[in-house]
Amino acid sequence: MRARNNWRSRWRIELRILAFASLLVLIMTASCGPAPAPPKAAQRDETKEPWYGRTVDQLAAGNREASSLLKRGKEDDASALVQSGEKLAIRLLAVPKPTLPAMEAASDVDDLYGRMLLANGNYGWARLFFQKNLARWKNWTPETSNTEARRKAAAAGIAECDKHL
């Protein structure tokens, strides 16, 4: 009888040890997070890609043409160029750390659009485009005389809109 009890008590002890070990393994597994992410490959600089330079040049040329059309009184043609320029500007500014020429070209599009809206009496929308430019140049580093002039022009545009609101 004693051998039988001895066997049962041993079996109970082993069962308890097994249950404790299983619980310990479960706790350790649950407390572990996922494996660390593999190191990221160096991101390529999209500003060095050929499409980027071509798009900047295309946007700058479109801005010059739109400005010329606007001076000649062809607002509808200028508007079409400005609207297509907005799409190019969005693409250029979507890359991390856009270049200064890209920022300038995007700024020119917004300035043209703002001036067109101001001329049409859409003061609230014009103010929005001038505000975009003001924020753009307030936060640009390093500040140059050109970026400072652009910031002041945007502030002047906002002031002009505020006169009419």
C-alpha positions in Angstrom: 0.0 0.0 0.0 2.8 2.3 0.9 4.4 1.7 -2.5 1.2 2.6 -4.1 0.9 5.9 -2.1 4.5 6.7 -2.8 3.9 6.3 -6.5 0.8 8.6 -6.4 2.6 11.3 -4.4 5.5 11.1 -6.8 3.2 11.4 -9.7 1.4 14.4 -8.2 4.7 16.1 -7.5 5.8 15.5 -11.1 2.5 16.7 -12.4 2.8 19.9 -10.3 6.4 20.5 -11.6 5.2 19.9 -15.1 2.3 22.3 -14.7 4.6 25.0 -13.1 7.1 24.6 -15.9 4.4 24.9 -18.5 3.0 28.0 -16.8 6.5 29.5 -16.6 7.1 28.8 -20.3 3.7 30.3 -21.2 4.5 33.5 -19.2 7.9 33.9 -20.7 6.5 33.4 -24.2 3.8 35.9 -23.6 6.1 38.5 -22.3 8.4 38.4 -25.3 7.7 40.9 -28.0 8.0 40.2 -31.7 11.5 39.8 -33.2 13.2 43.1 -33.9 12.7 44.5 -37.4 15.5 43.9 -39.8 17.7 47.0 -40.4 16.3 49.3 -43.0 18.1 49.6 -46.2 19.3 53.1 -46.9 16.4 55.0 -48.5 17.2 56.4 -51.8 17.2 60.1 -52.2 14.4 60.8 -54.6 15.6 64.4 -55.2 18.6 62.8 -57.1 16.3 60.8 -59.4 16.0 62.0 -63.0 12.3 62.5 -62.8 12.6 65.0 -60.0 14.8 67.4 -61.9 12.7 67.1 -65.0 9.5 67.8 -62.9 11.1 70.9 -61.3 12.1 72.2 -64.7 8.6 71.5 -66.1 6.9 73.2 -63.2 9.2 76.3 -63.4 8.5 76.6 -67.1 4.8 76.2 -66.6 4.9 78.9 -63.9 6.7 81.3 -66.3 4.2 80.6 -69.0 1.2 81.0 -66.7 2.7 84.3 -65.4 3.1 85.5 -69.0 -0.4 84.5 -69.9 -1.8 86.3 -66.9 0.0 89.5 -67.8 -1.5 89.3 -71.3 -5.0 88.9 -69.9 -5.5 85.2 -70.7 -6.7 84.1 -67.3 -8.3 80.9 -68.5 -5.2 79.6 -70.1 -3.1 80.6 -67.1 -5.6 78.9 -64.8 -5.2 75.6 -66.7 -1.4 75.8 -66.3 -1.6 76.7 -62.6 -4.0 73.8 -61.9 -1.7 71.3 -63.7 1.2 72.9 -61.8 -0.5 72.2 -58.5 -0.4 68.4 -59.3 3.3 68.6 -60.1 4.0 70.6 -56.9 2.3 68.0 -54.8 4.4 65.3 -56.3 7.6 67.3 -55.8 6.9 68.1 -52.2 5.8 64.6 -51.3 9.5 63.4 -51.1 11.4 63.7 -47.9 13.4 66.9 -47.8 12.5 68.5 -51.1 15.1 70.8 -52.8 15.0 74.6 -52.7 14.3 74.8 -56.4 11.3 72.5 -55.9 10.0 74.6 -53.0 10.5 77.8 -55.0 8.5 76.3 -58.0 5.7 75.1 -55.7 5.7 78.5 -54.0 5.4 80.2 -57.4 2.4 78.1 -58.3 0.7 79.0 -55.0 1.6 82.6 -55.4 0.1 82.7 -58.9 -3.0 80.9 -57.8 -3.4 83.2 -54.8 -3.0 86.3 -57.0 -5.6 85.0 -59.5 -8.1 84.3 -56.7 -7.5 87.7 -55.2 -8.2 89.3 -58.6 -11.4 87.3 -58.9 -12.6 88.4 -55.4 -12.1 85.0 -53.8 -10.3 86.5 -50.8 -10.7 83.6 -48.4 -9.2 81.1 -50.9 -6.5 83.5 -52.0 -5.5 84.0 -48.3 -5.2 80.2 -47.9 -2.6 80.0 -50.7 -0.7 83.0 -49.3 -0.8 81.3 -45.9 0.6 78.1 -47.3 3.5 80.1 -48.7 4.1 82.0 -45.5 4.3 78.8 -43.5 6.5 77.3 -46.1 9.1 80.1 -45.9 8.8 80.7 -42.2 10.0 77.1 -41.6 12.6 76.9 -44.3 16.2 76.6 -43.3 18.7 78.0 -44.0 17.0 81.4 -44.5 18.3 83.4 -47.5 17.5 86.8 -48.9 15.3 85.0 -51.5 13.3 83.0 -48.9 12.9 86.1 -46.8 11.6 88.0 -49.8 9.1 85.2 -50.5 8.0 85.2 -46.9 7.4 88.9 -47.0 5.5 88.7 -50.3 3.2 86.0 -48.8 2.6 88.2 -45.7 1.8 91.1 -48.0 -0.7 88.9 -50.0 -2.4 87.9 -46.7 -2.6 91.6 -45.7 -4.2 92.4 -49.0 -6.8 89.7 -48.6 -7.5 90.8 -45.0 -8.3 94.3 -46.3 -11.2 92.8 -48.3 -12.5 90.3 -45.8 
